[in-house]
Amino acid sequence: QMRRIKQVRIHKDYNYVLNDIAMLELEKPITCTPSIQLACLPGPAVNVSALKNCYIAGWGATEGKAQGGVLLKQAKVHLIDSQLCNSSEWNAGLVQVYNLCAGYPEGGMSTCQGDSGGPLVCQDDKSDTFWQVGLTSWAIGCARPKKPSVFISTQYFRNWIMEQMG
């Protein structure tokens, strides 16, 4: 389905690292189908750090300086503890309270250039619900050891998202 963007709403305190979130209002609604579904945002009761089956998707590069492709790609990833992700050997204090880290400690699989804004979804074992827990924000390189992808937490920004939706 193709839709035109009616309005872009960027967080008032946005920069490429802090508050890296925006909402797109479409001219007309998307039609849900078996392959197109609405995203579920995790409320405060969802323990995001306990979710196990997580997936990323994107159109971006598969190597650091390559261009994105024409096929949407997806990959299974693991959420990585924020303290470990923010440690001196990993991201050295750059990860904020509203960030999530996902990938693999050994590298090999992550988002890359061109994937910004793409989803990080995790399945809830208790309800079979898929929660959109994050939006691709940044990383140091692509798929490097101890440099997992960093995402904006939709749970942290849930109130802002709901305000934008009216």
N, C-alpha and C positions, 0 to 999 in steps of 0.2 A: 504494500500500500504506500502511496506517495501522498504526502501532506505538505502544505505550505506552513511556514512559521508565521504566526500572527504577531507574537511578541516574545522578546527575550528578557528575562528578569535575572539580573546578576546580583549576587549578594553585595550589599552596600560596602562591606569591608574587604572585598575581593582583592587578592593578588594571586600570582601563580602558585603560591605555596599555602598561604593562609586564606581560609574561607573560600576555597576553590570549588565553588558550586554556583550553578545557575539553573533556571527552569525555562523551558520552552513551552509557550502556549501555541497550540496548533489551530489553524483556521476551522477545521472540523474534526470531530472525534475519530479515533481509530476504531475499526470494527474488529472485535475479538473473534478469533478462529481457533482451531486446535493448535496452530503453530504461533499464534499471536495472543498473548495474555497480558493482563495488567500486572504491574509489579506490586508486591506486598511490602510495606515498610514496617520494620520492627518497632513495636512500641517499647516502653520502658521495662515491661515484664519479660521481654525476650533476652535470654542470656547469650548474646552474640558470641562471646569467646568460647562457649561450649559447643558451638555448631561445627560439624565435622565435614560434611560433603559440600565443598565450595567450588564454584566455577567462575572463571573469567571469560569474557568474550571481547573481540575487537577486530578491527579492520587494519590495524597498524602493521608496522614493520615486524619482521621476525629476527632481525639483527640490528645492532645499534644504529647504523647509518643508512640502512636500506629504506626504501619507500614501502608504504602500505600496499596491500593486495586488493583484489576485487572480490575475494571470498571472505565471508565472516568466519573467523576462527574461534574455537573455544578450547578451554583446557581446565582440568581439575587441579585445584591448588589447596593448600592448607593455610588456615589462619596461623599467624606466628605471634607469639606472646609479645605485647608492646614493649615490655622492659627489655627483652632480648633484642628486639628490632631496633631499639633506641640506644643500645649499648655502644661503647666506644669503638668496638671492632665492626659494628654493623652500620648504623646510620648516625652515630655520634651526636645524639641529642636533637636531631632535626624533626623527629616524629612528635606530633602534638597530641593533646588529649582527644581531639576529634578525628584522629587518624586510625586506620587499621592497616596491618601489614599482612600480606598473603603471598605465597609462593612456596619455595623450598630452600632450606638452609644451604644446600649444595648448589643452588642456582639451577639453570637448565630450562626453566619454564616461568614466564612472567608476562606482564603487559609490556608494551614498548612504545616508541614514538608513533603517534597517530591513534592511540587507544584511549586518550584522555576523555573522561566522561562516561566511559563504558562501564558495564555492570560487574559487580562482585556479588554473586548470589550464593546463599547457603541454604541447604535443606535442613528443616527441623525434624529430627527423628521422631519426636512425639506426635506431630500432626501431619507430616508429609508436606507441609507448606514450604515453599521456597521464598525466603526473605531476600530482598535486595538490600544487603547490609552496607554496600559501599559503592563509590564511584571512583574510577581510576583517576589518580591525581599526578603522581610523580614516582620516579625511581632514580637511583644512581646507576646509569647504564641499563642494560637489558639482560635479564636472566643471569646475573652475576652471583657468585657465591656470597652469602651474607649481605646481599643487597636486594631484598625482596621488593615487590611493588608496594607502593603506599597509596591508600585509598582514603577518601573522605567518608566518614561514617554517616550514613543516612539516619541512624538512630539518634546521633548527636544533633543533627540538623533537622530532625523530624518536625519540630514546631515551625521552623522557618519554611520548610517545604509546604506544610499545611496552610500557613498564612498566604503563600503565593498562589495556592490553589483556590483560595477564597472560601 
